[in-house]
Amino acid sequence: MSQQPVITLKQTVAQPRSFVQSSRPTNIPPSPPPPPPPPPHIPPPQFSLPLPPPQPRRQTNMDYRSTLSPNEKLGLCCRKRNLPSSCQTLCNYDTFTDRSLVNAVLTNQCPGPQLTQAFDCATSMADHTECCIRNGIGTFNGGQCMAFCTTHRGNPNNAFQYIGCLQVFDRIKQCYSDYHINHPNIFGDF
């Protein structure tokens, strides 16, 4: 029998160039991995807060010193507001008492808008919360009288609802007066 030669076909498989390993050495170090992408930018929420009503200009210097007494500051504020003489008992801490306040309300001695202006001068439209708490107002009558200590938010509307607060009015008024020791009146001390 005769032998027939065996023919073998060699097949070459093409490989992508990047995967072909070179037989020559390279001195190039491998590239570091790319940095992670930055986090997406999320804009802050767009909303507006209600603004408090504009307040009279105040000096807020902690080193504030005045030659005026609290009574002089209260009187000056009432004069700057052009309050009539019928409201003047409310423009002095010595005469601004629970009785003078009730009298002004019941007799309309100091009419509504002018009564509010005189009260604003006495309170300086300031936050007296800390002083009132020290003076026991926060625990009196379930804390109802604290409305007279947060005059920076406005004055209580229905005075008759707060008739029980007259019992502690002197303690509340003391906070108003004490505030004027280290702060100007709401329209300045000049």
C-alpha positions, 0 to 999 in steps of 0.5 A: 500500500502506498502512503499518501502524504498528509497535508496539514493546513495551518490556520492563523487567528487574527487578534486585535493589536492591543492584545497581541503581546510583544516579545520586546520589553517595554519600560512604560508603566501601565496607566493609572485607572481614570478618576471617578466622575464627580458627583452630580451637581444638585442645586439648592432648593428654591424657596423663600421664607416669609420676611418679618415686617420692617422694624425701626432702626436700632443700634445693636452695639454691645458696648452701647452706653447712653446718658439717658435713663430708661424713662428719658428714652421712653419719653423721647420715643413718645415725643418722636411719635408726637403722642398727645398729652392724654397718652403721657402716663404711658410714656414714663415707667413710673406712671405706666402701671397696670391701673394706668393701662386699664384706664387708658384702654377703658376710657379711650384716654389714649386712642387705639393707634396711639396706645399701640405707639406708646406701648411700642415705645415702652417695649422697644418692640424687642424680645424680652423672653429671657427676662420674662422667664427669669421674672416668672412670667413663663410659668404664670397663668400657663405662660399666657402672659408671655405674649407681652414678652415677645413684642418683636412679633407684635402686640397682643390684640385682645387686651381683655383676654389678658386681664389676668396678666395685670397681676404680673404687669410690674414684672413684665414692665421691669423687663421693658425698663431693663432693656432700655438700660443697654439699648436705645429707644426704637427711634434712637436716643438723639 
